[in-house]
Amino acid sequence: MRFDGTLKTWDDERGFGFIEPDQGGEAVFVHVKGFSRREGRPRVGQRLTFEVELDPRGKKRAKNVLALQAAKPG
């Protein structure tokens, strides 16, 4: 099942951040490896679509992440 959301935080040096799902609930962790295609660097405020899986510790993380809009330079 795919979800839509907005990238709320991003640490470019460490390659991860958190997505705020449109349907509410807790933010979902996203690692740079979770992006299906690289369309520029992820940017805070970027609209994304993603799937959710559980990591080995049972925490939610995003996978197969795609941009709904291209990241704006800046």
Sequence and secondary structure as in RCSB ss.txt:
>XXXX:A:sequence
MRFDGTLKTWDDERGFGFIEPDQGGEAVFVHVKGFSRREGRPRVGQRLTFEVELDPRGKKRAKNVLALQAAKPG
>XXXX:A:secstr
  EEEEEEEEETTTTEEEEEETT SS EEEEGGGBSS  SS  TT EEEEEEEE TTS EEEEEEEESS     
